[in-house]
Amino acid sequence: MDPPTPSPDLLSHFWTPVCAVGSHGPRGPNAQVCVSVFGAGIVPDRPRLLVGLYRTNYTTELVQQSGTLAVSLLAESQAGSLGPLGLESGRDGPKLDGLGCALTPSGDPYFPDSVGMLDCAVIESFDMGDAMAFLCAVRERRSLAGGAPLTTTRLRELASADFLARWGAKNLREQALSRESMHWLAG
Protein backbone atom coordinates (compact mmCIF):
# COMPACT_ATOMS: atom_id res chain seq x y z
CA MET A 1 0.00 0.00 0.00
CA ASP A 2 1.31 3.45 -0.93
CA PRO A 3 1.78 6.00 1.84
CA PRO A 4 -0.89 8.70 1.96
CA THR A 5 -0.24 11.76 -0.17
CA PRO A 6 0.69 14.72 2.05
CA SER A 7 -1.88 17.48 2.07
CA PRO A 8 -0.84 20.73 0.37
CA ASP A 9 -1.73 22.48 3.62
CA LEU A 10 0.95 20.51 5.49
CA LEU A 11 3.59 21.34 2.89
CA SER A 12 2.64 25.02 2.94
CA HIS A 13 4.10 25.30 6.44
CA PHE A 14 7.56 24.86 4.90
CA TRP A 15 7.40 27.94 2.65
CA THR A 16 9.53 30.77 3.91
CA PRO A 17 8.38 34.39 4.17
CA VAL A 18 8.28 36.11 0.78
CA CYS A 19 11.75 37.38 -0.14
CA ALA A 20 13.21 39.21 -3.08
CA VAL A 21 16.69 38.23 -4.23
CA GLY A 22 18.76 40.70 -6.22
CA SER A 23 22.02 40.43 -8.08
CA HIS A 24 23.82 42.34 -10.80
CA GLY A 25 25.49 41.92 -14.16
CA PRO A 26 26.74 43.90 -17.14
CA ARG A 27 23.22 45.21 -17.87
CA GLY A 28 22.74 46.38 -14.27
CA PRO A 29 20.87 45.13 -11.22
CA ASN A 30 17.90 42.77 -11.24
CA ALA A 31 15.74 41.15 -8.57
CA GLN A 32 13.00 38.58 -8.31
CA VAL A 33 10.73 36.88 -5.81
CA CYS A 34 12.57 33.70 -4.90
CA VAL A 35 11.53 30.11 -4.23
CA SER A 36 12.83 30.05 -0.67
CA VAL A 37 15.45 31.29 1.77
CA PHE A 38 16.41 29.19 4.77
CA GLY A 39 18.89 29.59 7.59
CA ALA A 40 21.77 27.18 6.97
CA GLY A 41 23.89 27.18 10.10
CA ILE A 42 24.05 27.74 13.83
CA VAL A 43 27.45 29.44 14.20
CA PRO A 44 26.62 33.06 15.12
CA ASP A 45 29.79 34.60 13.68
CA ARG A 46 29.42 32.66 10.40
CA PRO A 47 25.77 33.07 9.37
CA ARG A 48 24.70 31.24 6.24
CA LEU A 49 21.57 31.02 4.11
CA LEU A 50 20.37 28.52 1.56
CA VAL A 51 18.68 30.43 -1.29
CA GLY A 52 16.57 28.64 -3.92
CA LEU A 53 16.04 30.19 -7.35
CA TYR A 54 14.40 28.71 -10.46
CA ARG A 55 16.96 28.06 -13.17
CA THR A 56 14.89 29.86 -15.86
CA ASN A 57 14.99 33.21 -14.03
CA TYR A 58 17.39 35.91 -15.15
CA THR A 59 18.49 36.64 -11.57
CA THR A 60 19.76 33.06 -11.26
CA GLU A 61 22.18 33.71 -14.13
CA LEU A 62 23.34 36.93 -12.47
CA VAL A 63 23.98 35.19 -9.14
CA GLN A 64 25.94 32.44 -10.91
CA GLN A 65 28.07 35.02 -12.76
CA SER A 66 28.64 37.52 -9.94
CA GLY A 67 28.79 35.19 -6.93
CA THR A 68 26.86 37.70 -4.84
CA LEU A 69 23.24 38.43 -3.96
CA ALA A 70 21.10 40.48 -1.63
CA VAL A 71 18.01 39.13 0.12
CA SER A 72 15.19 41.49 1.09
CA LEU A 73 12.67 40.12 3.58
CA LEU A 74 9.58 41.77 2.13
CA ALA A 75 7.04 43.50 4.36
CA GLU A 76 3.27 43.17 4.04
CA SER A 77 3.23 46.78 2.83
CA GLN A 78 5.27 45.69 -0.23
CA ALA A 79 2.70 43.23 -1.60
CA GLY A 80 2.13 45.60 -4.53
CA SER A 81 5.74 45.23 -5.71
CA LEU A 82 5.27 41.52 -6.38
CA GLY A 83 3.85 42.16 -9.86
CA PRO A 84 7.12 43.49 -11.28
CA LEU A 85 9.30 41.25 -9.11
CA GLY A 86 7.36 38.04 -9.67
CA LEU A 87 5.71 38.37 -13.07
CA GLU A 88 8.19 40.35 -15.19
CA SER A 89 11.64 39.38 -16.43
CA GLY A 90 14.73 41.54 -16.26
CA ARG A 91 15.64 40.08 -19.65
CA ASP A 92 12.85 42.26 -21.12
CA GLY A 93 14.05 45.51 -19.58
CA PRO A 94 14.84 47.24 -16.29
CA LYS A 95 12.00 45.92 -14.14
CA LEU A 96 13.28 47.65 -10.98
CA ASP A 97 12.42 51.16 -12.25
CA GLY A 98 10.08 52.82 -9.77
CA LEU A 99 10.49 50.15 -7.07
CA GLY A 100 12.78 52.21 -4.86
CA CYS A 101 15.74 49.87 -4.57
CA ALA A 102 19.20 50.58 -3.20
CA LEU A 103 22.45 48.77 -3.96
CA THR A 104 24.89 46.87 -1.77
CA PRO A 105 28.61 47.66 -2.17
CA SER A 106 28.73 44.74 -4.67
CA GLY A 107 25.94 46.31 -6.74
CA ASP A 108 23.14 43.95 -5.73
CA PRO A 109 19.69 45.56 -5.32
CA TYR A 110 17.68 45.44 -2.11
CA PHE A 111 14.53 47.21 -1.01
CA PRO A 112 14.85 49.75 1.83
CA ASP A 113 11.11 49.51 2.60
CA SER A 114 11.49 45.82 3.47
CA VAL A 115 11.75 44.34 6.96
CA GLY A 116 15.46 43.83 6.45
CA MET A 117 18.24 42.94 4.04
CA LEU A 118 21.08 40.46 3.93
CA ASP A 119 24.14 41.05 1.74
CA CYS A 120 25.55 37.64 0.75
CA ALA A 121 28.39 35.94 -1.10
CA VAL A 122 27.88 32.52 -2.66
CA ILE A 123 29.96 29.78 -1.04
CA GLU A 124 28.67 26.89 -3.12
CA SER A 125 25.85 26.13 -5.54
CA PHE A 126 23.77 23.01 -6.01
CA ASP A 127 22.06 21.98 -9.23
CA MET A 128 18.54 20.70 -8.57
CA GLY A 129 17.67 20.34 -12.26
CA ASP A 130 14.89 22.91 -12.42
CA ALA A 131 16.40 25.19 -9.81
CA MET A 132 19.65 26.17 -8.17
CA ALA A 133 20.32 26.30 -4.46
CA PHE A 134 23.01 28.71 -3.33
CA LEU A 135 24.75 28.27 0.02
CA CYS A 136 25.61 31.84 0.99
CA ALA A 137 27.72 33.59 3.59
CA VAL A 138 25.88 36.54 5.10
CA ARG A 139 28.32 39.44 4.98
CA GLU A 140 25.96 42.06 6.32
CA ARG A 141 22.50 42.02 7.87
CA ARG A 142 20.48 45.13 8.41
CA SER A 143 17.04 45.82 9.82
CA LEU A 144 15.24 48.35 7.66
CA ALA A 145 11.69 49.71 7.64
CA GLY A 146 10.30 46.89 9.71
CA GLY A 147 6.69 45.85 9.77
CA ALA A 148 5.29 42.37 9.50
CA PRO A 149 7.08 40.01 7.08
CA LEU A 150 4.97 39.08 4.07
CA THR A 151 3.98 35.41 4.15
CA THR A 152 2.48 33.44 1.28
CA THR A 153 -0.76 33.08 3.23
CA ARG A 154 -0.97 36.83 3.84
CA LEU A 155 -0.06 37.55 0.21
CA ARG A 156 -3.12 35.60 -0.90
CA GLU A 157 -5.25 37.83 1.35
CA LEU A 158 -3.68 41.13 0.24
CA ALA A 159 -3.18 40.61 -3.51
CA SER A 160 -5.70 41.48 -6.18
CA ALA A 161 -7.64 38.76 -7.98
CA ASP A 162 -5.86 39.74 -11.22
CA PHE A 163 -2.40 39.31 -9.65
CA LEU A 164 -3.36 35.95 -8.12
CA ALA A 165 -4.68 34.70 -11.47
CA ARG A 166 -1.51 35.79 -13.30
CA TRP A 167 0.69 34.36 -10.51
CA GLY A 168 -1.23 31.06 -10.63
CA ALA A 169 -0.88 30.80 -14.42
CA LYS A 170 2.85 31.50 -14.21
CA ASN A 171 3.18 28.91 -11.46
CA LEU A 172 1.46 26.27 -13.61
CA ARG A 173 3.82 27.01 -16.52
CA GLU A 174 6.84 26.76 -14.19
CA GLN A 175 5.57 23.50 -12.71
CA ALA A 176 5.37 21.97 -16.20
CA LEU A 177 8.94 23.06 -16.95
CA SER A 178 10.16 21.88 -13.54
CA ARG A 179 8.56 18.46 -13.91
CA GLU A 180 10.70 17.88 -17.02
CA SER A 181 14.04 18.95 -15.53
CA MET A 182 13.90 18.50 -11.76
CA HIS A 183 16.01 15.91 -10.02
CA TRP A 184 13.65 13.25 -8.69
CA LEU A 185 13.48 9.59 -7.79
CA ALA A 186 14.20 7.09 -10.56
CA GLY A 187 11.31 5.03 -11.87
Helices and strands as residue ranges (DSSP letters): H 8-12, E 19-25, E 28-33, E 36-39, E 48-54, H 58-66, E 68-73, G 76-81, H 82-87, G 90-92, E 102-103, E 109-110, E 116-127, E 131-143, H 152-158, H 161-181
